[in-house]
Amino acid sequence: HRSFVWFLMAVAVVAGVLSYQRLGREEDPSFAIKTMVIQANWPGASLDDTMEQVTQRIERAVQDVDTVDYSRSETVPGQATVFVNLKESVRGRDVTDSWYQIRKSVNDILYQFPQGIQGPFFNDEFGDVYGNIYAFTSDGLSYRQLRDYVEEARNEVLTIPNIGKADLIGTQDEVISIDFSTARLATLGISTQEVISQLQAQNAVTPAGVVEANGERVQVRVGGKFKSEADLEKVNLRQGDNFFRLADVATISRGYTSPPDPLFRFDGQPALGLAISMTPSGNILDFGKALSTKMADVESRLPIGVGVHLVSDQPSVVDEAVNGFTSALLEAVVIVLVVSFLSLGVRAGFVVA
């Protein structure tokens, strides 16, 4: 059946070429990590209280989920960390539903936790892999100003096809610090807590009512909220019949959280990072080309002094690996064909090929 054999050979070649062109290309293939981390903080609590009131309650809640294999915990005074592991029989597509059930079980017992607890916080995404990382440096700009430009770049990147995640690395949150003078507070006869209470009362966001007239409904807002450190310096506090400014008893300054959040540096300079990942089973080579084009456009619109540097480039690594694999594959095919034609003849050699 020579015609039928030629037909099968042609179908095999066409199917092979189409399949090869549609293969996903990525350095690190996606796989399901069957571990979740649950963390809760209870500042000021002892080790025994944290264990009994937080850790054990979380572990009992997650044990009600059928897909959970076991859990282990690490507890220190004021902090509980629980590692939840799923059964090996749980398939990858069912892992997300298991995480949802665990979150639901823990959230159902929130009323049982003591007052003052922070969390619980869930982390089931620590296995994500970022293929491209860009470093943004600046000359004369603050973290806050540089972050605005990186946020704009992130919004542009999110429009690329097959984009997975785009997260910022090394961001620092701004804070306004109030350093009280204990000597001045003692002279005025007021405590730090009383000052904080008066500040919270003035800066509180509360409904002030509405005005209804002629069929219109207008919401009333009360002004006086703090917008900058200058507003804090001018605020008047009361102690008995005496009034004084906050600046008389405290030093107010704007800065960043201390100790700082994890920092990101490029070539020894302070920088912000933009980490980008691709959707699973995508083609990292095509994605890399689209990303390079988009970042070149973003960089052209940045002000002078803001530099964009490529730190991690997975597409180039994958391109090199694919080229190496393709070369080795062609060499292997040629060797097999030569051996087949020489040992089996032309007719049988074509069938083997």
C-alpha positions, 0 to 999 in steps of 0.5 A: 500500500505505497500510497497509504504509506506516503500519506501517513508519512506526509501527515506525520511531517505536517503534524510534527511541524505544527506541534513544534511551532506551538510548543511553549517556550519558557526557562522554568515551566509552571508547576503547582506548589502544594504548600501555603503559609499562614501567618498571624501577629499578636504584638505583646503576647507571650509564647504560650498565649500565641500558641493556644489562642492563635496557632492551635486554632489555625491548625484545627481550622485547616484540618477540616479541609479534606485535601490537607495532608498535614500542617506544621507550625513555628511560633514565637512570642507574638507571631504564629506561622503555619505551613499547610501541605496538601496531599500528593493525590491533589491534582494541579488544577484542584490546588487553587480550590483547596487554597480557597477552602483553607482561607474560608475555614480560617476566616470562619473562625476570625471571631475566635481570635483575641483582640489586637491580632493582625492577620491572618495573612495567606501566601500561596504564590511564593513559587511564582517565577519572574522572567524579566526584571528591570531596574529603574534608577534616578538622579536626584529623585526621591523613592516616591517620585521614582515610584510614580514613573515605575507605576506608569511603566507597569501600567504600560507593560500590563497591556502586552499579550500573555502578560502574567504579573508585574510587581514592584520591588524595593518600594519604600512607604512614606511616613510622617514621624512625630518625635515627642519631647517628654520634658515638654509634655511633663511641663504641660502635664499631658501624656503622649496618649492624650495627644495621640487621642486628640490627633485621631479625633481631629483626623477621623473620617466620620459621616457629617450628614446630608442636606436635602432641598428641592429634590437634591441631596448634598453630602456634607463633609467636615474639613480639617483632615491632615494633608501634610506635616505642616498641618500637623505642626499647626494643629492646636491641642488642649490641656484644661484651659490651655492651648498649645501647638503640636510643634511645641511638644514634638518634632515632625518630619517626613521620611520612610519606614524604619527599619526599611522594607527590603531594598533593591539596588542596581550597580550599588545605586538605590533603585526600584525593580519591575518584575514581570512574568508571563502566563503559563504555556506562553512563548517567552520568545514572542513575549520577550520581543513585545516586552522589549518594544514596549519598554523601549517606548516607555524609556523614550518618554521618561525624563532625563535622569531616570535610567532603565536597566535590564537585570534579568532577561529570560527570553535570551536564555531561552532563545540560546537554549532553544537554538542549542536544542534545535541544533542537537535535534537536527544532528540526531535526525541526520545521523539516524537518517544516514544510518537508516538509508545505509543499512535499510535502503532508500525505501525503508529509510524513507519510512523510518524517517 
